[in-house]
Amino acid sequence: MKAHYRATRGDKNALRRDLRPGMSIFIINEHAGNWGPSQTYREYIVTDKKSKLTGYPIVQATSHGGTESVDSLLAHERDIYTQRPTSIPNVAVKDSHNAYTEDAHRAAKLVGDLHAMEVSAAMSERYRLARR
């Protein structure tokens, strides 16, 4: 399994072969804001369902629960990663409360990250068990 898939025919076919229900895939988003460019990532879990049109696996977003076929996601986003980004915040837990003290902000971020990882793990386990 590769760590990075691009929107090419070869990578799309390789991604289709490599995905298994319960796996996590990640999309990195570029943002241009008032304080300069920044990045966040979104996490998707591969479900046990297939697209009726293409036969590609369906993925579900951990942040909002929406579903999309993996070929549509790859075509739209252009890059899919299979390893969790370490130094980029998860868009599901991005916190913009400027009134927090630094310690409170750090604690809120840790709680949010923990919750996002628990939701991801629960979804992943559900689809992994459904495949059996």
Backbone as numpy.savetxt, mean C-alpha at the origin, in Angstrom:
# Nx Ny Nz CAx CAy CAz Cx Cy Cz
10.82 -12.97 -6.25 9.98 -11.79 -6.25 10.87 -10.56 -6.25
10.53 -9.62 -7.12 11.28 -8.37 -7.20 10.77 -7.39 -6.14
11.57 -6.41 -5.82 11.18 -5.39 -4.84 10.46 -4.22 -5.50
10.60 -4.08 -6.84 10.04 -2.93 -7.54 9.55 -3.38 -8.92
8.30 -3.08 -9.22 7.72 -3.40 -10.52 7.33 -2.10 -11.21
7.66 -1.99 -12.48 7.32 -0.80 -13.27 6.16 -1.14 -14.22
5.60 -0.13 -14.82 4.47 -0.31 -15.72 4.94 -0.71 -17.11
5.60 -1.85 -17.20 6.00 -2.42 -18.48 5.30 -3.77 -18.64
5.22 -4.26 -19.84 4.53 -5.52 -20.08 5.19 -6.67 -19.31
6.52 -6.71 -19.34 7.23 -7.78 -18.63 7.04 -7.74 -17.13
7.13 -6.54 -16.55 6.93 -6.40 -15.10 5.48 -6.68 -14.71
4.54 -6.29 -15.56 3.13 -6.55 -15.25 2.87 -8.05 -15.20
3.43 -8.79 -16.15 3.27 -10.25 -16.14 3.99 -10.89 -14.96
5.18 -10.38 -14.62 5.91 -10.90 -13.47 5.15 -10.63 -12.17
4.59 -9.43 -12.05 3.81 -9.09 -10.86 2.60 -9.99 -10.74
1.94 -10.24 -11.83 0.77 -11.11 -11.83 1.14 -12.52 -11.35
2.28 -13.03 -11.79 2.73 -14.36 -11.36 3.14 -14.39 -9.89
3.75 -13.30 -9.41 4.34 -13.28 -8.07 3.34 -13.01 -6.95
2.23 -12.34 -7.23 1.30 -11.96 -6.17 0.54 -13.16 -5.63
0.39 -13.16 -4.30 -0.38 -14.18 -3.59 -1.35 -13.48 -2.64
-2.53 -14.07 -2.40 -3.46 -13.45 -1.47 -2.83 -13.22 -0.10
-3.08 -12.06 0.46 -2.55 -11.70 1.76 -1.26 -10.90 1.70
-0.62 -10.82 0.52 0.62 -10.05 0.39 0.33 -8.55 0.44
1.31 -7.78 0.89 1.22 -6.32 0.89 2.02 -5.77 -0.28
1.45 -4.76 -0.95 2.18 -4.00 -1.96 2.05 -2.53 -1.60
2.99 -1.72 -2.08 3.07 -0.34 -1.65 3.22 0.60 -2.85
2.60 1.76 -2.73 2.68 2.82 -3.73 3.30 4.04 -3.04
4.29 4.65 -3.66 4.90 5.86 -3.11 4.34 7.07 -3.86
3.82 8.02 -3.09 3.23 9.23 -3.64 4.17 10.41 -3.46
4.29 11.23 -4.49 5.08 12.47 -4.43 4.11 13.62 -4.19
4.46 14.53 -3.27 3.62 15.68 -2.96 4.45 16.96 -3.10
3.82 17.99 -3.58 4.47 19.31 -3.61 3.63 20.22 -2.72
4.18 20.62 -1.60 3.44 21.42 -0.65 4.11 22.74 -0.38
3.63 23.44 0.63 4.18 24.74 1.00 5.61 24.65 1.51
5.98 23.50 2.05 7.31 23.33 2.62 8.22 22.53 1.70
7.87 22.42 0.45 8.70 21.70 -0.50 8.15 20.31 -0.77
8.84 19.56 -1.60 8.35 18.23 -1.95 8.45 17.25 -0.78
7.53 16.33 -0.75 7.54 15.29 0.29 6.98 14.01 -0.31
7.07 12.94 0.43 6.57 11.64 -0.01 5.77 10.97 1.09
4.78 10.20 0.69 4.05 9.31 1.58 3.87 7.99 0.82
3.44 6.96 1.54 3.15 5.71 0.84 1.77 5.21 1.23
1.19 4.41 0.35 -0.08 3.74 0.60 0.15 2.24 0.52
-0.58 1.52 1.32 -0.44 0.06 1.35 -1.71 -0.59 0.82
-1.53 -1.63 0.04 -2.63 -2.42 -0.49 -2.38 -3.88 -0.15
-3.45 -4.62 0.10 -3.38 -6.05 0.38 -3.99 -6.79 -0.80
-3.31 -7.82 -1.27 -3.82 -8.63 -2.38 -4.94 -9.52 -1.84
-6.10 -9.44 -2.46 -7.25 -10.23 -2.03 -7.26 -11.58 -2.75
-8.23 -12.40 -2.42 -8.37 -13.69 -3.10 -9.31 -13.59 -4.30
-9.73 -12.38 -4.65 -10.63 -12.16 -5.77 -9.85 -11.81 -7.03
-10.45 -12.06 -8.19 -9.84 -11.74 -9.48 -10.76 -10.78 -10.24
-10.17 -9.94 -11.07 -10.93 -9.05 -11.93 -11.69 -9.88 -12.97
-12.97 -9.60 -13.14 -13.77 -10.34 -14.11 -13.34 -10.01 -15.54
-12.82 -8.82 -15.75 -12.43 -8.40 -17.08 -11.07 -8.94 -17.50
-10.07 -8.85 -16.62 -8.70 -9.22 -17.00 -8.18 -10.48 -16.32
-8.78 -10.87 -15.22 -8.28 -12.02 -14.47 -7.14 -11.69 -13.53
-6.76 -10.41 -13.44 -5.71 -9.99 -12.53 -6.25 -9.95 -11.11
-5.38 -10.11 -10.10 -5.83 -10.04 -8.71 -6.39 -8.66 -8.36
-7.30 -8.65 -7.41 -7.86 -7.41 -6.88 -7.10 -7.08 -5.60
-6.75 -5.81 -5.41 -6.07 -5.36 -4.19 -7.01 -4.43 -3.42
-6.85 -4.41 -2.11 -7.68 -3.57 -1.25 -6.79 -2.63 -0.46
-7.14 -1.34 -0.46 -6.37 -0.33 0.28 -6.62 -0.48 1.76
-5.54 -0.39 2.54 -5.70 -0.49 4.00 -6.20 0.82 4.59
-6.01 1.93 3.88 -6.40 3.23 4.43 -7.89 3.49 4.32
-8.54 3.08 3.23 -9.95 3.39 3.06 -10.79 2.19 2.66
-10.18 1.04 2.40 -10.92 -0.18 2.10 -11.37 -0.32 0.66
-11.04 0.64 -0.20 -11.42 0.55 -1.61 -10.65 -0.55 -2.32
-11.25 -1.10 -3.39 -10.61 -2.17 -4.14 -10.33 -1.72 -5.57
-9.34 -2.36 -6.18 -8.94 -2.04 -7.54 -8.14 -3.23 -8.07
-8.19 -3.44 -9.38 -7.37 -4.52 -9.93 -5.91 -4.08 -9.97
-5.01 -5.02 -9.82 -3.59 -4.68 -9.74 -3.07 -4.12 -11.06
-3.62 -4.56 -12.19 -3.16 -4.00 -13.46 -3.60 -2.55 -13.62
-4.78 -2.22 -13.13 -5.25 -0.83 -13.15 -4.40 0.04 -12.22
-4.08 -0.49 -11.05 -3.25 0.24 -10.10 -1.86 0.49 -10.68
-1.27 -0.52 -11.29 0.05 -0.36 -11.89 0.03 0.62 -13.05
-1.00 0.57 -13.87 -1.10 1.50 -15.00 -1.26 2.94 -14.52
-2.00 3.12 -13.44 -2.25 4.47 -12.93 -1.04 5.02 -12.17
-0.44 4.20 -11.31 0.63 4.66 -10.43 2.03 4.53 -11.03
2.19 3.64 -12.01 3.45 3.43 -12.75 4.52 2.65 -11.99
4.47 2.56 -10.67 5.46 1.82 -9.88 4.76 1.16 -8.69
5.10 -0.10 -8.45 4.60 -0.84 -7.29 5.80 -1.45 -6.59
5.82 -1.34 -5.25 6.91 -1.87 -4.44 6.37 -3.00 -3.57
7.23 -3.98 -3.28 6.81 -5.10 -2.43 7.44 -5.04 -1.04
8.26 -4.03 -0.79 8.86 -3.85 0.53 8.37 -2.53 1.13
8.04 -2.57 2.41 7.51 -1.38 3.10 8.59 -0.30 3.16
8.28 0.93 2.70 9.24 2.03 2.83 9.48 2.35 4.30
10.72 2.58 4.67 11.04 2.77 6.09 11.07 4.22 6.52
11.50 5.12 5.67 11.66 6.51 6.11 10.56 7.42 5.59
9.49 6.85 5.06 8.39 7.63 4.49 7.15 7.36 5.33
6.35 8.39 5.66 5.14 8.15 6.45 4.03 7.49 5.62
3.22 6.70 6.29 2.05 6.08 5.68 0.96 7.13 5.55
0.35 7.26 4.37 -0.67 8.28 4.15 -1.88 8.06 5.05
-2.12 6.82 5.47 -3.27 6.53 6.33 -3.10 7.11 7.72
-1.87 7.39 8.15 -1.65 7.90 9.50 -0.92 9.23 9.48
-0.89 9.90 8.33 -0.20 11.19 8.26 -0.89 12.17 9.19
-0.14 12.80 10.03 -0.65 13.67 11.08 -0.22 15.10 10.81
-1.16 16.03 10.84 -0.81 17.42 10.57 -1.24 18.34 11.72
-1.28 17.81 12.93 -1.66 18.62 14.08 -0.45 19.42 14.56
-0.37 20.66 14.18 0.77 21.50 14.53 0.75 21.93 16.00
-0.40 21.78 16.65 -0.51 22.21 18.04 0.12 21.20 19.01
0.42 20.01 18.53 1.04 19.01 19.39 2.45 19.43 19.79
2.85 19.02 20.98 4.26 19.16 21.33 5.02 18.10 20.54
6.31 18.20 20.51 7.09 17.23 19.73 6.91 15.81 20.26
6.89 15.64 21.59 6.71 14.31 22.17 5.31 13.77 21.88
4.30 14.62 21.97 2.93 14.18 21.68 2.78 13.82 20.21
3.42 14.59 19.34 3.37 14.29 17.92 4.04 12.95 17.63
5.18 12.69 18.24 5.89 11.43 18.06 5.04 10.26 18.57
4.40 10.44 19.72 3.55 9.38 20.28 2.34 9.13 19.39
1.71 10.19 18.87 0.56 10.04 17.98 0.96 9.31 16.70
2.14 9.62 16.19 2.63 8.96 14.98 2.88 7.48 15.24
3.47 7.14 16.39 3.72 5.74 16.72 2.41 4.96 16.86
1.41 5.57 17.51 0.12 4.92 17.67 -0.54 4.72 16.31
-0.48 5.75 15.47 -1.05 5.64 14.13 -0.37 4.58 13.29
0.96 4.53 13.35 1.70 3.51 12.61 1.35 2.11 13.10
1.26 1.95 14.42 0.90 0.66 14.99 -0.49 0.23 14.53
-1.44 1.15 14.56 -2.80 0.84 14.12 -2.81 0.44 12.64
-2.10 1.18 11.79 -2.05 0.87 10.36 -1.44 -0.51 10.12
-0.41 -0.86 10.87 0.21 -2.17 10.70 -0.71 -3.29 11.20
-1.48 -3.03 12.27 -2.43 -4.03 12.76 -3.55 -4.26 11.75
-4.07 -3.18 11.16 -5.12 -3.31 10.14 -4.58 -4.09 8.95
-3.38 -3.75 8.53 -2.76 -4.44 7.40 -2.57 -5.92 7.70
-2.07 -6.25 8.88 -1.84 -7.65 9.25 -3.16 -8.42 9.31
-4.21 -7.79 9.84 -5.51 -8.47 9.93 -6.08 -8.73 8.53
-6.01 -7.74 7.64 -6.49 -7.94 6.27 -5.68 -9.01 5.56
-4.38 -8.97 5.73 -3.49 -9.93 5.10 -3.82 -11.35 5.55
-4.01 -11.53 6.83 -4.32 -12.85 7.38 -5.68 -13.33 6.89
-6.66 -12.44 6.81 -7.99 -12.82 6.33 -7.92 -13.36 4.91
-7.20 -12.68 4.02 -7.12 -13.13 2.63 -6.23 -14.35 2.48
-5.22 -14.47 3.32 -4.37 -15.65 3.27 -5.15 -16.89 3.69
-5.98 -16.77 4.75 -6.77 -17.90 5.22 -7.91 -18.24 4.26
-8.46 -17.24 3.58 -9.54 -17.48 2.64 -9.07 -18.28 1.44
-7.81 -18.19 1.12 -7.26 -18.87 -0.05 -7.11 -20.37 0.18
-7.05 -20.81 1.43 -6.84 -22.24 1.73 -7.98 -23.10 1.33
